[in-house]
């Protein structure tokens, strides 16, 4: 294994762990903020719930299709990389 490969894999693991930890912190903060019983927190909870219900997947169909296509291209490039290296 080359030194660059080790560096790349280590950096990938560190970035993934950091991203997951930050995501967990944000989710925990949102859950904490939306679990209160004051009138302000109830209004915010109702607003967030209404916005989540109003979101329709049809509106984001083209973006979701684009993401799926880009993921397929990435998977093809990773698969083809096995034969080049």
Helices and strands as residue ranges (DSSP letters): H 3-34, H 39-54, G 57-60, H 61-84
